């Protein structure tokens, strides 16, 4: 159990530079936890005393406001650090983290981690850089949701999934079910279906599963460029 949690931390870009003995001292008891579908790692307003590193599954981060539907902030995949609020002593979580399906996460003890960071300034800088990068990505995503049409959002998202491929016909896999994708892109499931239908005109095909066929990746990227919106994951 401990070995699995340490292995997860060693694969992380920030914690991976630390010796295993140091990592073992930062982990909570138990060092990792299993969460069932729909279970909360923490709720908005809870005391922030643990940092989670997602090992398997997906977690939805949402902000709750009285009288309003939950605002989905992000869908997190394995490798994501969840609960950075715990890096400030006495802090509370600003959002709710809920599993999409079965999940496993390594659990770091918040107070031990804060104490360790106090004496390891290089790691503190690395943590700040990672959080700043995550915040930049979140702000960019929210800005795009405000400015783009539903079809534009979907085109940009699919082009981002295909980042690293040169062109031609490829197949990409959606990282979550379409209902969750619709929430992430700020639209209703029926609206997402209509957006897919519009992209069919340039060779984008989808069925009931999580596979999406892009018959001409260059054409999809050309659409993104014509709309003056960079595809997620591409270098500028």
N, C-alpha and C positions, 0 to 999 in steps of 0.2 A: 504493500500500500504506500509506504513512504517512498520506495524506489520509483513508483509510477509518478508521484507528485514531483519528485526531484527531476526526473527525466523531462517532464513537461516544462519545468522552470529552465532547465538547461537549453531547451530549444527556443526560449524566448530571447529576443534581441537585447533586452536590458539585463535580465537576470542570468542569462547564459554565461556571462563572464565571471560569475562568482564561483568560488569553490563549493563543492557539495556540502561540506560541513557547515558553511555559512547558510546555505539554502535550507538545510535541515533545521537550523535554529530559528528560521523565519516562519516556518510552517506551523499551522495551528494543529490542534488535536481534535479530531482526526485530520491528517494532512490533505485529504481530498474527500469530496462528497459526491454522492449520486443524487440527482434530482429527477423526479418524475415529470411527465407532461403537465404544463400549466402551474408548476410549483414556483414560488418566488424565492430567489436568492436573498432579496431584501425588498422592503417596501419604502416608498417615499416617506420621509420623516423618521425612519428608523435610525437609531444610533449607528454611525459608520465605524465599525471596529474590525472589519475584515476586507481584504482584497482578494478577489477571485480571479484565477487564470483559467479560462475555459479550455478544457481538454477535448471534449467531444460534445456534439449537439449545437443547438442555436439558442440564443437568449434575446428576448425583445426588451428594449429599454423604452419606457414610456413615462410621460409626465401626466399627473392627474390634477385636474382642476375642478372645483365644485360646480356642478351643473353643466359640465362639458364632457364630451367623449374623450377618452385618453388620447393624448398626442404622442404618436409613435416617433421616437427620436432616432432609433437605430435598431438594426438586427445584427447581432454580434455572432461571429463565427469562431471556431477553435483558434487559440492563440491570442484572443482578446483579453485584456486585463479589465476587470469589471469592479467598480466600487472605489474609484480614485478619491472619493470623499474621505476615505479612511486615512488618507495621508495628512489630514489636518486634525490634530487631537480635539476631541469633543464635538466633532462635526456630525451632521446628519445627512442621510442620503437625499439628494435632490430629485431623484426619480425612482421608479420601481423597475426591478429587473426580474423578468418572468420567463421561464423556459418555454420554448416552442414544442419540444418533444423531450425524449430522454436526454439527459445531460450529465456530464461529469466535469468537475472543476477542482483544481488545486486551491487550497485555502491558506492564505497568508495572514498571520496574526498582525493586526493593524499597529498595535503599540510597539511590538518588537520591530516591525518594519520601519516605523518612524524613528525609533532609537538607533537602528542601524544606519539609516540615512543621515542622521546627525553627525556620524563619524566617517561617512563615505561620500564626500562631496561630489566625486565623479559620477557615482550612481544617481545622486540627486539630480544632477544636470541631465543625465540620460532619461530619467523619469519625466522631468519637466519637458524635455524635447518631445518625448512620445505623446504626452498629454496635449502639448501644443499642436502636434500633427493631427491628433484625433479631433481636437476642437476645430482646426482649420477645415478638415474634411466635413465635419458636421455643419459648419457655417456655410460651406460651399453647397452642400446638398440642400439645405433649407433655402438658400438663395435661389437655386435652380428651381425648386418646387414653386417658388413665388412667381418666377419670371417665365417659365416654359409652359407650353400646352401639354396635355397628357401624352400626345403622340411624341412630342419632342423629348419628354422625360424618358419614355420607354426606349426611344432610339438611342439616346445617350447611354442609358443603363446597359443595353445589349451590346453596344460598341465597347463599353468598358469591360464587359465579361469576355470579349474577344481580344482584349489588349494582348499584344505579343504575337498575334497571328498577322501575317503579311497581307493576306487578301484571299480572294476566291471564295469557294463554298466551304463553310465549316458548320459544325454543330456545337452549341454551347449548352451547358446545363444550368438551370436556375438553381440558386442555392437555397431557395425556400419555396413553399407552395405558393400558388398564384394569389391566394387571398392575402397572404402576408406581403407579397410583392406589391400588391395594390396599395396596402397600407403604407408601405415604405415610400412609394411614389406619390402618395397623397391623393389617391383616387378610389372610387368604388370598384369592386370586382367587375361589374358590367362595363364600366368605363375602360378598364384595362383590356377587356375583350374587344371593345371597339377600337382601341389603339392598336392592338395586334392586327385587327382586320385592315386598318389603314396601311400598316407596314407591309402587309401582304403584297401590296402593289409594287414594292421594290424587292420582293423575293424572300420575305421573312415568314416562315411557316411554323406554327405551333399546334400541338395536339393536346391530349388530356394529361400527358405526363409532364416531366420537368425538362424535356428536351426542346430546344428551339433551333430550327434549321435556318441558317443565314446563307442564302444561295449566292449572294454577291456582297461580301464584306466591304469591298471598296465603295460600292454604291451606298451602303449604310453610312460609312464614314463620310462620304461626300455629302450626304444629307445633313449630318451633324455639322460639317464645316459650313455648309450653305446657311444653316441657321445660326452660325457663329456661336456654337456651344461645344467646348472641348469634350471629347469622350472620356469618361472616368477611367483613370489608370494610365492614360497616355501622357508622355512627357511633352511639355510645351517648349 
